[in-house]
Amino acid sequence: MLHEVAVRVATRAAEHVRLRRPEVFGGGAGVSESTGDNAVQSKSTPTDPVTVVDTETERVLREMLAELRPQDAILGEEEGAEDDSVDGVRWVLDPIDGTVNFMYGIPAYAVSVAVQIDGASVAGAVVDVARELVYSAALGRGATVQRADGTRERLACSAVTDVSMTLLATGFGYGSRRRAVQGAIISELLPQVRDIRRIGSAALDLCMVASGVVDAHFEHGLSPWDWAAGALIAAEAGAVVKLPAANSTSAQGAATVAMAPGISDAFLAVLRSAGALDPIPG
């Protein structure tokens, strides 16, 4: 039941995002000069945007959950939560993960919906809006992806066993201090892996680990809404996952890691050697 609700509300919210982008930003790539003054605002830094579609989409999610699960708590990226408790049932919402991509027309942004019980994710869905892919999982039941034509495939992460052959996904914070530290870490990691990808959506990075498109993902300073669904999907696809606390904040800068099982011990050792498992506050 919880899995079905997660998929249903995430899919509906993704439809809203898909329809609203051309209305707000025009039909092409890039941010239109005609975009209204109130369409985009800044959050933590001038480079950390929130759009009117982010706030609208969270409202769509909240309204649907109020109908389907009125007794449950909600934590959303834009409206937060009524309190900091992780006890009981809590829905964790990211209306658009990859807002910068969304603004510029880069087709890598997602709606992420997870439900947690006592701080642990038990079901979740991540919808790749542009590609119309619905990734989802329920605890102990595996992970799947459903395509626009209705076909569904069970997910399994890659069989890589050599860290030097690892295709690694990562992301960077918005603050200059954190970025400087992250850049230094990347300079140590790059010679030790096959290559590095920066897609711009942690939720999609985690789903790419689940599907074997990349072999590992790590990032500092993710908030619960960034990883709550994607990390469960990765874990249910066989990935080894290391997560921040359920009540963590981006400012604490804890690391999120997901990796194929065949490289997990060696890759963690590489991250540890580079200082990449230590928090980067900011």
C-alpha positions as CSV (number, residue, x, y, z in Angstrom):
1,M,0.0,0.0,0.0
2,L,2.7,2.5,0.9
3,H,4.7,1.6,-2.2
4,E,1.6,2.2,-4.4
5,V,0.9,5.5,-2.8
6,A,4.5,6.6,-3.3
7,V,4.4,5.7,-7.0
8,R,1.0,7.3,-7.5
9,V,1.8,10.7,-6.0
10,A,5.3,10.9,-7.5
11,T,3.9,10.1,-11.0
12,R,1.2,12.7,-10.6
13,A,3.7,15.3,-9.4
14,A,6.0,14.5,-12.3
15,E,3.2,15.2,-14.8
16,H,2.8,18.7,-13.2
17,V,6.5,19.4,-13.6
18,R,6.5,18.2,-17.2
19,L,3.6,20.4,-18.1
20,R,4.8,23.5,-16.3
21,R,8.3,23.8,-17.6
22,P,7.4,25.1,-21.0
23,E,4.9,27.5,-19.5
24,V,7.4,29.0,-17.1
25,F,10.7,28.8,-19.0
26,G,9.6,28.4,-22.6
27,G,9.9,25.4,-24.9
28,G,13.6,25.4,-25.5
29,A,16.7,24.9,-23.4
30,G,18.1,27.6,-21.2
31,V,16.4,30.1,-18.9
32,S,14.2,32.4,-20.9
33,E,14.7,36.1,-20.6
34,S,10.9,36.4,-20.3
35,T,10.8,34.4,-17.1
36,G,8.8,36.3,-14.5
37,D,10.6,37.9,-11.6
38,N,8.9,35.6,-9.1
39,A,9.5,32.4,-11.1
40,V,13.0,31.8,-9.6
41,Q,14.4,32.8,-6.2
42,S,17.5,31.9,-4.2
43,K,17.8,29.8,-1.1
44,S,21.1,29.1,0.7
45,T,23.3,30.9,-1.9
46,P,22.6,32.9,-5.1
47,T,23.5,29.7,-7.1
48,D,20.9,27.6,-5.1
49,P,17.6,28.3,-6.8
50,V,14.0,27.4,-6.1
51,T,11.4,27.9,-8.8
52,V,7.6,28.5,-8.6
53,V,7.3,24.9,-10.0
54,D,9.2,23.5,-7.0
55,T,6.7,25.1,-4.6
56,E,3.7,24.2,-6.7
57,T,4.8,20.6,-7.1
58,E,5.3,20.1,-3.3
59,R,1.8,21.5,-2.8
60,V,0.5,18.9,-5.3
61,L,2.3,16.1,-3.3
62,R,1.0,17.4,0.0
63,E,-2.5,17.7,-1.2
64,M,-2.6,14.1,-2.5
65,L,-1.0,12.8,0.7
66,A,-3.6,14.7,2.8
67,E,-6.3,12.7,0.9
68,L,-4.5,9.3,0.9
69,R,-2.6,9.3,4.1
70,P,-4.0,12.1,6.3
71,Q,-2.6,10.8,9.6
72,D,1.1,10.7,8.4
73,A,3.8,13.4,8.9
74,I,5.4,15.1,6.0
75,L,8.9,16.5,5.5
76,G,9.3,18.5,2.2
77,E,12.2,20.4,0.8
78,E,10.3,23.6,0.3
79,E,7.9,23.6,3.3
80,G,9.9,21.6,5.8
81,A,8.0,19.7,8.6
82,E,5.9,20.6,11.6
83,D,8.6,19.2,13.9
84,D,12.0,17.4,13.8
85,S,10.7,14.0,14.9
86,V,11.5,10.9,12.8
87,D,9.2,8.7,14.9
88,G,6.2,7.0,13.2
89,V,5.3,7.3,9.6
90,R,6.8,10.2,7.7
91,W,6.7,11.1,4.0
92,V,9.9,12.7,2.6
93,L,9.4,14.8,-0.5
94,D,11.7,16.4,-3.1
95,P,9.4,18.1,-5.6
96,I,12.2,18.7,-8.1
97,D,15.6,17.2,-7.5
98,G,17.9,18.9,-10.0
99,T,16.3,22.3,-10.1
100,V,19.2,23.9,-12.0
101,N,18.9,21.3,-14.7
102,F,15.1,21.9,-14.8
103,M,15.7,25.6,-15.2
104,Y,18.2,25.2,-18.0
105,G,16.3,22.5,-19.9
106,I,18.9,19.8,-19.1
107,P,16.9,16.6,-19.1
108,A,18.0,15.3,-15.7
109,Y,15.6,16.2,-12.9
110,A,13.3,14.1,-10.8
111,V,10.4,14.0,-8.4
112,S,11.4,11.9,-5.3
113,V,8.9,10.5,-2.8
114,A,9.8,8.2,0.1
115,V,7.9,7.0,3.2
116,Q,9.9,6.2,6.3
117,I,8.9,4.4,9.5
118,D,10.9,5.6,12.6
119,G,13.5,7.2,10.2
120,A,14.1,4.3,7.9
121,S,12.8,4.3,4.3
122,V,10.3,1.5,3.6
123,A,9.0,2.5,0.2
124,G,9.9,5.1,-2.4
125,A,9.6,6.3,-5.9
126,V,11.8,8.5,-8.1
127,V,10.4,9.7,-11.4
128,D,12.9,10.8,-14.1
129,V,10.6,13.5,-15.5
130,A,12.1,14.1,-18.9
131,R,12.6,10.4,-19.7
132,E,9.3,9.3,-18.1
133,L,11.0,6.6,-16.0
134,V,9.5,5.5,-12.7
135,Y,12.0,3.9,-10.4
136,S,10.5,2.4,-7.2
137,A,11.2,0.0,-4.4
138,A,9.7,-1.4,-1.2
139,L,11.8,-2.7,1.6
140,G,12.6,-6.4,1.1
141,R,10.8,-6.6,-2.3
142,G,13.4,-5.4,-4.7
143,A,13.5,-2.4,-7.0
144,T,12.1,-1.8,-10.5
145,V,11.9,0.7,-13.3
146,Q,8.8,1.3,-15.3
147,R,9.1,3.0,-18.7
148,A,6.6,5.2,-20.5
149,D,5.3,2.3,-22.6
150,G,4.4,0.4,-19.4
151,T,7.1,-2.2,-19.5
152,R,8.8,-2.9,-16.2
153,E,12.3,-4.2,-15.4
154,R,13.8,-5.4,-12.1
155,L,16.9,-3.4,-11.2
156,A,20.3,-4.8,-10.3
157,C,23.5,-2.8,-9.8
158,S,26.6,-3.5,-11.7
159,A,28.9,-6.5,-11.3
160,V,32.1,-4.4,-11.2
161,T,34.8,-5.8,-8.9
162,D,37.7,-3.5,-9.6
163,V,37.7,0.1,-8.2
164,S,39.9,1.3,-11.1
165,M,37.0,0.4,-13.4
166,T,34.4,2.3,-11.4
167,L,32.3,4.9,-13.1
168,L,31.5,7.3,-10.2
169,A,28.7,9.8,-9.9
170,T,29.0,12.7,-7.6
171,G,27.7,16.2,-6.9
172,F,28.8,19.4,-5.3
173,G,27.4,21.8,-2.7
174,Y,26.4,25.4,-3.3
175,G,28.8,27.0,-0.8
176,S,32.3,27.9,-1.9
177,R,34.0,26.4,1.1
178,R,32.4,23.0,0.7
179,R,33.1,23.1,-3.1
180,A,36.8,23.8,-2.5
181,V,37.1,20.7,-0.2
182,Q,35.1,18.6,-2.7
183,G,37.3,19.7,-5.5
184,A,40.4,18.5,-3.6
185,I,38.8,15.2,-2.9
186,I,37.9,14.7,-6.5
187,S,41.5,15.4,-7.5
188,E,42.5,12.4,-5.4
189,L,39.8,10.1,-6.6
190,L,39.9,10.8,-10.3
191,P,43.2,8.9,-10.9
192,Q,41.9,5.9,-9.0
193,V,38.6,5.3,-10.9
194,R,37.5,4.9,-14.5
195,D,35.8,8.3,-14.7
196,I,33.5,10.7,-12.8
197,R,30.1,11.9,-13.8
198,R,28.2,14.9,-12.4
199,I,24.6,14.6,-13.5
200,G,23.0,17.2,-11.1
201,S,20.4,15.1,-9.3
202,A,21.4,12.9,-6.4
203,A,18.1,11.0,-6.6
204,L,18.9,10.1,-10.2
205,D,22.5,9.2,-9.4
206,L,21.2,6.7,-6.8
207,C,18.8,5.2,-9.3
208,M,21.7,4.9,-11.8
209,V,23.6,2.9,-9.2
210,A,20.5,0.7,-8.9
211,S,20.3,0.2,-12.6
212,G,24.0,-0.3,-13.1
213,V,24.4,2.8,-15.3
214,V,27.1,4.0,-12.8
215,D,28.9,1.8,-10.3
216,A,28.9,4.2,-7.3
217,H,27.8,7.5,-6.0
218,F,29.0,9.7,-3.2
219,E,28.1,13.2,-2.2
220,H,28.4,15.4,0.9
221,G,25.6,17.6,2.4
222,L,22.6,15.9,1.0
223,S,19.3,16.4,2.9
224,P,17.0,13.5,3.6
225,W,14.7,14.4,0.7
226,D,17.7,14.0,-1.7
227,W,18.4,10.3,-0.7
228,A,15.3,8.9,1.1
229,A,13.8,7.3,-2.0
230,G,16.9,6.8,-4.2
231,A,19.0,5.1,-1.5
232,L,16.3,2.6,-0.8
233,I,16.0,1.9,-4.5
234,A,19.8,1.4,-4.8
235,A,19.8,-0.9,-1.7
236,E,17.0,-3.0,-3.0
237,A,18.9,-3.4,-6.2
238,G,21.8,-4.8,-4.3
239,A,23.9,-1.8,-3.6
240,V,25.8,-1.2,-0.4
241,V,24.6,2.1,1.0
242,K,26.0,4.4,3.7
243,L,23.6,7.2,4.8
244,P,23.4,10.2,7.0
245,A,21.1,10.2,10.0
246,A,17.4,10.5,9.2
247,N,17.3,13.9,10.9
248,S,20.5,15.2,9.3
249,T,20.7,18.6,7.6
250,S,22.7,19.6,4.6
251,A,24.7,22.0,6.7
252,Q,26.2,19.1,8.7
253,G,27.8,17.9,5.5
254,A,27.6,14.1,6.1
255,A,28.5,11.8,3.2
256,T,26.0,9.7,1.3
257,V,27.5,6.6,-0.5
258,A,26.0,3.9,-2.6
259,M,28.1,1.4,-4.5
260,A,28.0,-2.0,-6.2
261,P,28.7,-4.8,-3.8
262,G,31.8,-6.1,-5.6
263,I,33.7,-2.9,-5.0
264,S,32.2,-1.8,-1.6
265,D,35.1,-2.6,0.7
266,A,37.8,-1.3,-1.6
267,F,35.9,1.8,-2.6
268,L,35.2,2.7,1.0
269,A,38.9,2.3,1.6
270,V,39.7,4.7,-1.3
271,L,37.1,7.2,0.0
272,R,38.5,7.0,3.5
273,S,42.1,7.5,2.3
274,A,40.9,10.7,0.4
275,G,39.0,12.0,3.5
276,A,35.8,11.6,1.6
277,L,33.9,9.9,4.4
278,D,34.4,12.8,6.8
279,P,31.7,15.5,7.0
280,I,32.2,18.7,5.2
281,P,30.1,21.3,7.1
282,G,28.9,24.3,5.2
